[in-house]
Amino acid sequence: MKTSRILTNGIIIFLGIGVFFLFMELLGLSKNIYLRLINFVFVIYGVNRTLQQNHDEGNYGYYTNLAAGLLTSVSGLIMSVAAFLIYVSIQGGDIYLEKYHQSYLFGSGNPSMYQFGISLFLEGLAACAITSFTLMQFWKDKDRKINAVDDVNHNSY
């Protein structure tokens, strides 16, 4: 499992999500909660790219690849939430977020900028887990070699 691969694909996820949300903001569509589901496309692309690169390199361990997929998506998530908090701070902080109270996933009322960031992080963790596990099932069925157990007693990777 290469850290550079995980970070590179995490940055790809971050850039895809960032450009998408800035584009939505420019078009005035950022209040539409359903458009946020499109960010799955960027997470799927980045995680699948990591798994494809691992497969091409001969790394077939299920748990190793699952960890690589999770770390790839979580690295993109951390960068995205951090950038979101910076963007909201620049735009006015809690005052800026008041216009998005209908699109809050957790809670109601007017959460602070940091509470909103935590809710996005939790939402993103769920997306990371779902995406990584789903793509691992795809790769496991696609290539029976990835079904191998990758613990110390069975495989060297």
N, C-alpha and C positions, 0 to 999 in steps of 0.2 A: 504494500500500500504506500504509494508515494504522496508525500505531503504537498509537493508542488502541483501535482495533478488535482488534488482535492481543492487546493486554494485557487488554482486557475479556473476550474469549473465553477467554484463558488463565486468567483468574480464575474464570470459569465452570467450566472443566475442574477447576481446583484445588478449588473448593468442592464440586463433585460427587464427586470422588474422596475428599476429606476426610470429608464427611458419610457416604459409603458405608462407609469403613473404620472410622469411629467407631461406626457402626451395627453392623458386623460384630463389633467388639470388645465392644460391649454384649451382643450375642447369643451371644458365645463362639465365633464362627465364624472368627475371624481366623487360625487355624492351617490352614484349608482353602486350599490353594494354588490350587485350581481356581476359587474364587470371585474371585480376583484378576483373572481374565480379564474380569470384568464391567466393570472400569475402562475397557475399550475403548469402552464405550457413551458414557462421558463425553468421552473424547477424540474420538470420531467426531462427537458432537454439536457440540463446540466448534470443531473444524476445519471441519466442514460449514457451520456458521454463518458463519465467516469467509469461506469461498468463496462462499456465497450472497450475503452482503453485498457482496463484491467484484463479483460478477456483476450484482447489481442496480444497482450504481454504474457499470457499463459497463467494468469492468476485466477483459478477457478473456485477457490474456497467460498462457500456460501457465507459464512460469518464475516470473513475478511471483506467480501464485496458488500455485504449489508452495512458493515461499519463504514466503509468508504463512501457508500451512498448517503448514509445518514450524516457523516461529517461534511460531505460536499454541500448538502442542502442546508445544514445548520450554519455553515460558514457564510453562505449566501444570505441566510436569514439574519444573522447577527449584523452583517454589513448593511443590510436593507433597513433594519430597525434603527440602527445608529444614524444612518443617513436621513431617515424619516424624522427623527428627533431633532437633528440639526436643521433640517428644512423647516419644520414647524417653529423652531426657535427663531429663525430668521423671519418667518412670516408673521410673527406676533404671539407665538405660544398658545396659551389656553384660549385667548380671544379668537384666534384663527380656527381652533378646533370646535368652537361652539356651533358653527354652521354644519358640522358633520354629526351631530348627536343622533340622527336617525340611523347612521351606518355603524354604530357601535355594536360589537359582537357581544361583549360582556357588560352587564350592568345597565344602568340608565342614568339619567340626569346629565351632569356635566363633569365627567372625569377629567383629572388634570392631564397634562401632556404626558407625564410619566406613566400614569395609569393606562392611558391609551396605548402607549408604547408597550407596556407589559401585556395588554390584551392582544396586541398585534403579534407579540412574540409567542404567546400561547397558541394563538390561531396558526401561526407559522410552524410551530413545533408539530402540531397535528398534521399539517400539510406535508412536512418533511417525513414524518413516520409513514403516512399513507403512501406517499410517492415512492419512498425507498422500498417498503415491503412489496408494493405492487410490482415495481420494476424487477425486484429480485425474483418474483414468481414468473414473470415473463422470461427472464434470462435462464432460470432453472429449467423451464419447459423447453426453451429454445435449444439449449445445449446441455445434455445430461452430465457433462463433466463438472458443471457448476454445482451439481448436487452433492459433490464430495464434502465430507466432513473435514474441517480444517482446524483440528485441535493438535496439540503438540504430539499426541500419541499416534496420529495417523498420517499427517502430511507435514511437510517442512515449511509451507508458506503459511 
